Amino acid sequence: MQTHRIGIILNGVTGRMGMNQHLQRSIIAIRRQGGVKAADGSRIMPEPILLGRNPRKLKSLSELHGDIAYSTDLDSLLSDSNYPIYFDAQITSLRFAALTKALAAGKHVYCEKPAAATSAQAMQLVRQAEKAGVRNGAVQDKLWMPGIRKLRHLIDSAFFGRILSVRGEFGYWVFTGEDRPAQRPSWNYRSEDGGGIIRDMLCHWRYLVDDLFGNVTSVSCLGATHIDHRIDEEGRKYNCTADDSAYATMLTDRNIVCHFNSSWCVRVRRDDLLTLQVDGTAGSAVAGLRECRMQPALRTPSPVWNPDIDSPIDFFADWTSVPANQDYDNPFKVQWELFLRHVVLGEPFKWTLREAAKGVQLAELAIESWNQRRWIDVPPLI
């Protein structure tokens, strides 16, 4: 049985997301299962090297996973032909420069989102990758969450009839660091460091909406910085200069209205940290990250407005769980396997840097909408 060994530069895996989802639950998990199996029986085995700025953290992470090779020298690794893939999970402000270097070195590139701070930079990466003829992609993990995959099954089976609207609720309370430690890094709340929930989350909502409900054609967004100061990792108070909440409405080319509330200043009273309610003429569904519940027209109750009595209807009762029709693997790992098959075997992979640029574009236009307090059209990217 042939094994295709392929070297991967993993940059930014000392951070929470890079370490947990990309290194441990994707690359290490793929290695432990014996690689990615191809149709001809061969296997693709990722051979990672860890890249970062802190040698102490890199050494600790390396030892934890069997003495993986590591380095602090980006330029040296980019000139090393043993590592044809470059992956980037650094903070947003560092990503564009590193990806530009990797593409110039002829590497296949894969990255976290947003791919760049501006749509102009994102499209520069697209043109550079396409000119170089290298494989490229960006993380769009929500598409492989079990709840979203169950929702897609309902859409594909025409359960909803004509889809009318989508309501997304996302977020949780991120502590300021004063009474309890913050669960997110401080740069998230400083615009000068690439922070802001609009830039972070509307990249996700773009690919979710495009993939499930039609291409986004216009957006209206209100951002807010509800909490004006927090405590950083060194215990110092700092001013929050980035938006911590966003209230965005999008219209698609299927005339579906999609509204998403995203906030780090909300306490959760819903099924999950992310929920999508989809309403259609023939039925509705509410999907979280892992579960999905549906209510067809025949089981829809008939409420009558009467504020003087307790509701006689239990509105949570007439919903049915959508069963799992397959095993659901970690969504980051699923997309990593698809990307590795794309690089090694040439299999199709549509989640490219061009798709990632659409997310950056939407975030940029949402900020423009907030500043101008009006609807903004979303033109095709060229």
C-alpha positions in Angstrom: 0.0 0.0 0.0 1.5 3.3 -1.1 1.8 6.2 1.4 2.0 9.7 0.2 3.9 11.7 2.8 3.5 15.4 2.6 5.2 18.0 4.8 3.1 20.8 6.3 4.3 24.0 7.9 1.8 24.7 10.7 2.1 28.4 11.7 0.2 29.7 14.7 -0.6 26.4 16.4 0.5 27.7 19.9 -2.7 29.6 19.9 -6.0 28.1 21.2 -7.7 27.4 17.9 -4.6 26.4 16.0 -3.5 24.0 18.8 -6.8 22.4 19.6 -8.6 22.2 16.3 -5.9 22.1 13.7 -3.0 20.4 15.4 -4.5 18.1 17.9 -7.9 17.3 16.5 -7.0 17.4 12.9 -3.4 16.7 11.9 -2.5 14.5 15.0 -5.8 12.7 14.7 -5.2 12.0 11.0 -1.8 10.6 11.8 -3.1 8.4 14.6 -5.8 6.9 12.2 -3.0 6.0 9.8 -3.5 8.9 7.4 -6.2 9.8 4.9 -7.4 6.8 2.8 -7.7 7.3 -0.9 -10.0 5.3 -3.3 -7.1 3.3 -4.6 -6.1 2.1 -1.2 -3.1 4.4 -0.8 -2.9 6.8 2.1 -1.9 10.4 2.6 0.2 11.0 5.7 0.8 14.6 6.9 4.3 15.3 8.2 4.0 18.5 10.2 6.6 21.0 11.5 5.5 23.6 14.0 6.3 27.2 13.4 5.9 30.1 15.8 7.6 33.0 17.6 8.0 31.4 21.1 10.5 28.6 21.2 9.4 27.6 24.7 5.8 27.1 23.7 6.9 25.3 20.5 9.2 22.9 22.5 6.4 22.1 25.0 3.9 21.4 22.2 6.4 19.3 20.3 7.2 17.1 23.3 3.5 16.7 24.1 3.0 15.1 20.6 6.0 12.9 20.2 8.8 15.4 19.5 7.4 17.0 16.3 9.9 19.1 14.5 9.6 22.9 15.2 11.2 26.2 14.1 10.9 29.9 14.6 12.4 30.7 11.1 9.6 31.2 8.5 11.9 32.1 5.6 14.0 29.0 6.1 11.0 26.7 6.1 9.5 28.4 3.0 12.7 27.5 1.2 12.5 23.9 2.3 11.0 21.6 -0.4 10.2 19.0 2.2 7.2 21.1 3.2 5.1 21.9 0.2 2.0 23.1 2.2 1.9 26.2 4.4 -0.9 26.6 6.9 -1.6 29.8 8.8 -3.6 30.2 12.0 -1.9 33.3 13.3 -3.7 36.5 14.4 -5.4 38.2 11.5 -2.9 41.1 11.4 0.0 38.8 10.6 -1.6 36.5 8.1 -1.5 38.5 4.9 2.3 39.0 4.9 3.0 35.4 5.8 0.6 34.0 3.1 2.1 36.4 0.5 5.6 35.0 1.3 4.4 31.4 1.2 2.7 31.9 -2.2 5.9 33.6 -3.6 7.8 30.5 -2.4 5.4 28.3 -4.5 3.7 26.7 -1.5 0.2 25.3 -1.5 -1.6 27.4 1.2 -4.4 26.8 3.6 -5.5 29.3 6.3 -7.9 30.3 9.0 -10.3 33.0 8.3 -10.3 35.9 7.7 -7.7 35.4 5.0 -6.7 39.1 5.2 -7.7 42.3 6.9 -9.3 43.9 3.7 -10.9 42.6 0.6 -8.2 44.2 -1.5 -5.6 42.2 0.3 -7.7 39.0 0.1 -8.1 39.4 -3.7 -4.3 40.0 -4.0 -3.8 36.6 -2.4 -6.4 35.1 -4.8 -4.6 36.5 -7.9 -1.2 35.5 -6.6 -2.3 31.9 -5.9 -4.1 31.6 -9.2 -1.1 32.9 -11.1 1.3 30.5 -9.2 -1.1 27.6 -10.0 -0.9 26.3 -6.4 -3.6 24.6 -4.5 -5.3 26.9 -1.9 -8.0 26.9 0.6 -9.5 28.5 3.7 -11.2 27.1 6.8 -15.0 27.0 6.6 -15.6 24.7 9.5 -19.2 25.4 10.3 -20.3 23.6 7.1 -19.2 20.3 8.6 -20.8 20.8 12.0 -23.3 17.9 12.7 -26.2 20.3 13.2 -25.5 22.2 10.0 -25.2 18.9 8.0 -28.5 17.8 9.4 -30.0 21.1 8.3 -28.5 20.7 4.9 -30.2 17.3 4.6 -33.6 19.0 5.3 -32.9 21.6 2.6 -31.8 19.0 0.1 -35.0 16.9 0.8 -37.2 20.0 0.2 -38.6 19.8 3.8 -39.1 23.5 4.1 -41.0 24.1 0.9 -40.1 27.7 0.0 -37.6 29.0 2.5 -38.6 32.5 3.7 -36.1 33.6 6.4 -33.2 32.6 8.5 -32.5 33.9 12.1 -29.0 33.2 13.5 -28.1 33.8 17.1 -24.4 33.5 18.0 -22.2 34.3 21.0 -21.8 34.2 24.7 -20.6 36.3 27.6 -16.9 36.9 27.5 -15.7 38.0 30.9 -13.8 41.3 31.0 -10.9 39.8 33.1 -11.8 41.8 36.2 -13.9 39.3 38.1 -13.1 36.2 36.0 -10.5 35.4 33.4 -11.5 36.3 29.8 -12.1 33.3 27.6 -10.9 35.1 24.5 -7.5 36.8 23.7 -7.4 40.6 24.2 -6.5 41.3 20.6 -10.0 40.4 19.7 -11.2 43.7 21.2 -8.6 46.0 19.6 -9.2 47.1 16.0 -5.6 48.0 15.6 -4.7 44.4 16.1 -7.3 43.1 13.7 -10.0 42.5 16.3 -13.8 43.0 16.0 -16.7 40.5 15.8 -17.8 41.8 12.4 -14.5 40.9 10.8 -14.4 37.6 12.7 -18.0 36.3 12.4 -19.4 37.7 9.2 -16.8 35.7 7.3 -18.5 32.6 8.8 -22.0 33.8 8.0 -21.0 34.6 4.4 -20.1 31.0 3.6 -23.0 29.5 5.6 -25.5 31.7 3.8 -24.0 31.4 0.4 -23.8 27.6 0.7 -27.2 27.0 2.2 -29.5 29.8 1.2 -28.1 31.6 -1.9 -25.5 34.2 -2.7 -25.6 37.3 -0.5 -26.6 40.3 -2.6 -27.0 43.1 0.1 -26.3 43.7 3.7 -27.4 46.1 6.5 -25.4 46.0 9.7 -25.2 47.8 13.1 -22.1 47.2 15.1 -21.5 48.1 18.8 -18.8 48.2 21.4 -20.9 47.5 24.4 -18.0 47.1 26.9 -15.4 49.8 26.6 -12.5 48.4 28.6 -11.2 45.0 29.6 -8.2 43.4 31.3 -5.5 41.8 29.1 -3.3 38.7 29.6 -0.8 40.6 31.8 -3.5 42.0 34.0 -3.4 45.5 32.5 -6.6 47.5 31.7 -7.0 48.4 28.1 -9.6 50.3 26.0 -11.7 48.3 23.6 -11.5 49.8 20.2 -13.2 47.0 18.2 -16.9 46.0 18.0 -17.9 43.3 20.3 -21.5 42.9 18.9 -23.0 42.9 15.4 -26.6 42.9 14.2 -26.6 42.1 10.5 -29.3 41.4 8.0 -28.6 39.9 4.6 -30.7 39.4 1.5 -29.8 36.5 -0.9 -30.4 36.0 -4.6 -33.2 33.6 -3.6 -35.0 36.4 -1.8 -34.3 34.8 1.5 -33.9 37.2 4.5 -31.1 36.2 6.8 -30.6 38.0 10.1 -27.6 37.2 12.4 -27.0 38.6 15.9 -23.4 38.0 17.0 -22.2 39.1 20.4 -19.6 38.5 23.1 -21.9 40.4 25.5 -24.9 38.0 25.6 -25.9 35.3 28.1 -27.0 32.1 26.4 -30.6 30.9 26.8 -30.9 28.8 23.6 -30.0 25.3 22.5 -26.4 26.1 21.6 -23.8 28.9 21.2 -24.9 29.1 17.6 -28.5 28.5 16.5 -30.1 28.9 13.1 -33.9 29.0 12.8 -35.0 28.4 9.2 -38.7 29.1 8.4 -40.4 27.8 5.2 -43.9 27.4 3.9 -43.9 23.7 4.6 -41.9 23.6 7.9 -39.3 25.1 10.1 -36.1 23.9 11.8 -33.7 25.0 14.4 -30.1 23.9 14.0 -27.3 24.2 16.6 -23.7 23.1 16.2 -24.6 19.5 16.9 -28.3 19.0 17.0 -31.2 20.0 14.6 -34.9 20.0 15.4 -37.8 20.3 12.9 -41.5 21.2 12.9 -43.5 20.4 9.8 -46.6 22.4 8.9 -48.9 19.5 10.2 -47.4 19.8 13.7 -47.4 23.6 13.8 -49.7 24.8 16.6 -52.3 27.6 16.3 -51.6 30.1 18.9 -54.1 32.9 19.7 -52.8 36.1 21.3 -54.0 36.4 24.8 -51.6 38.2 27.2 -54.0 37.7 30.2 -53.4 34.0 30.7 -50.4 31.6 30.7 -49.9 30.2 27.3 -51.7 26.8 26.9 -49.1 25.8 24.3 -45.7 24.4 25.1 -43.8 25.8 22.1 -40.9 23.5 22.7 -43.0 20.3 22.5 -43.9 19.9 18.9 -40.4 19.6 17.5 -38.7 16.4 16.4 -34.9 15.8 16.4 -33.4 15.2 13.0 -31.7 11.8 13.3 -28.0 11.4 12.4 -27.8 9.4 9.2 -24.0 9.0 9.5 -21.1 9.4 11.9 -19.9 13.0 12.2 -16.1 13.6 12.5 -14.5 16.8 13.7 -15.4 19.5 11.1 -11.9 20.9 11.0 -10.5 17.4 10.5 -13.0 16.7 7.7 -12.0 19.8 5.8 -8.3 19.1 6.4 -8.7 15.6 4.8 -10.5 17.2 1.8 -7.7 19.7 1.4 -5.0 17.0 1.6 -6.8 14.9 -1.0 -7.0 18.0 -3.2 -3.3 18.7 -3.0 -2.1 15.1 -3.3 -4.7 13.6 -5.6 -6.1 16.6 -7.4 -9.7 16.0 -6.1 -12.0 19.0 -6.3 -12.0 21.6 -3.4 -14.3 24.6 -3.7 -13.4 26.3 -0.5 -10.6 28.4 -2.0 -9.0 31.7 -1.1 -11.5 33.3 -3.6 -14.4 32.0 -1.4 -12.6 33.3 1.7 -12.3 36.7 0.0 -16.1 36.9 -0.2 -16.2 36.7 3.6 -13.7 39.5 4.0 -15.7 41.5 1.5 -19.0 41.0 3.4 -17.3 42.1 6.7 -15.9 45.2 5.0 -19.3 46.1 3.5 -21.0 45.4 6.8 -18.7 47.9 8.5 -19.4 50.4 5.7 -23.2 49.9 6.3 -22.7 50.5 10.0 -20.7 53.7 9.4 -23.2 55.0 6.8 -26.3 53.6 8.5 -27.7 52.2 5.2 -28.1 49.0 3.1 -25.1 48.2 0.9 -25.1 46.0 -2.2 -22.6 43.2 -2.4 -21.1 43.1 -5.9 -19.4 40.0 -7.4 -15.7 39.9 -6.7 -13.4 40.2 -9.7 
